[in-house]
């Protein structure tokens, strides 16, 4: 069963895998992407490695861009459409109460975020979950066994291209 690990434990895991000042999204894109759901011309859709809710998915620009003014119309169209498709798949497969969709990122590289343009789709399962509690790591993040990650990925991956 997916379980919560503390913010400290998650930060310690990330700290061991990222160089100081490295863009977290660029590191993700350079990884093996074993839980990528879709790789498009301009964007990649991938399960969040440190999800606040089980099934949280990131849609990231393949190019390192940090401002909306840098994004072409084609990139914006693809990131928007893949965010929509991801939410549809999550709604159909995981049956959350709703999905929060956010464009997140800091103005500088931090341990758990960066300025690289990316969207998150977060399925919400508890009626009590409010944005102020979801968009923070203060209560920890989810982790799962390899079999749980594979099951989640395969369910979402199989349905993505049907949207």
N, C-alpha and C positions, 0 to 999 in steps of 0.2 A: 504494500500500500504506500503510495507517495506520502512523504512525511516532511514536516517543517524542520529546517536546520536554522540555527541562529544567524543573525546578520554577521556576527564576528566570524563564524565558521565559513560562511560564504565568502567574505572578504579575504580571509586567510587563503582559501582555495584559489581565488582569482589572483591574489598577490603573487602566488607561486607560479603563475602561468603567463603573466603579462609584464613587459618591461616598463619601467617608470616613464610616463609620458606617452606611451603607445596608445593609439586609438583602439578602443575595445572592439568596435564594429569591424575595423580593418583586420584585427587579429582573428575575429570570428570568420571573416571571409577568406582568410589565408589558411584556416584550419581544414580538416578533412570534410567538414560539413556533412557528417553522417546523418544528421537529422534535418537536412534541408528538404523542404516540402516542394519547392519550385525554384528553379534557377532561370530567370528571364534575361533579356538583353540588358536591362537597366537595373533590375532588382533581384534580390534573393529572399525567399521566404523560408524561415528556419525556426524550429522550436527554440524558445529561450532556454538557455542552459541553467539559469537561475530564476525560475518563474515565481512571481508573487501569487499566481493562481495556476492550478494544474491545467496545462494546455496553452499557457501564454505563448504567443507566437510573435516573432519579429519580422517585419518586412523592411529590408535595408537597401539603400542605394548601393550598387556595385562600385560606383566611383565615390571617392572621398569628397563629399560636398557638405558644407556646414551652414549654408544659408539658402533660403528659398530662392533668392535672386540668382543663385548659381545653377538652379535646376532647369533643365529644358522642359518644354511642354510634353515631349515624349516620355521623359523620365517621370514627370508628375502624373501623367496618365497611367503609366504602368504601376507606379507605387500605389496610387489611389485604387486602381482596379484590383490589384493583388491584395490590398488590405480588405476591400469589400469581399472578395472571394474567400479569403481566410476566415472572415467573420461568418460567412454563410456556412462554410464547412464546419466550423466549430459549433455553430448553432445546430446544425443537422446531426452531427456525430456525438458531441458531448452533452447536448441539451442543457446548457446553462440557462439561468433566468434571463440573462442578457449578456452582451459583450461590451466592455468598455474599449474604446479605440482612442489611442493617444499618439501624439507625436512627442516623443521625449528626447531629451538630450540636454547636456549642460553646456555652459559656455567654455569649458575647458575639460581636458581629460581627467576623469576621476576613476576610482576603482570600479564602480558599478554603472557608469554611463560615460558618454562622450558627446562632442558636438556633431558627430557624423549623423546626417539626417536619417532617421528611421522611425517607423511606426510600430506600435505594439497593439495586439489584440489580446485582451484579457477576459476570459470567460468568468462570469460571476455566478456563483452557486448559492450564496447565502444572501437573503434579502437584507441582512444587516450590513453587508459590505458596502461601504461608502468610498468614494474616491480618495479621501484623505487617509484611509486605512489601506487602500490597495496600492496607491502610488508611493509607497515607502517600503524600505527594507527593515524598518525598526522591529517588526514582528517576525522577521526571518523570511526565508524563501523555501520553496518546495524542492525536494530531491526525490529521486526514485531509483529503484533497482533497474539494471540494464534491461530486463524483460519488460518493465513498465514503460520505459522510454521507447523501446522498439514497438510495443503495442500501440502507444499513443501516436507515434510517428506513422506507422503503417495505416492506421485508421484515417488520419488526416491526409496523408499523401495520396491514398487511393481515391479519395473524394475530391481533391483539389481540381484536377483537370476536368471533372464533370460539371463544374460550375460555370 
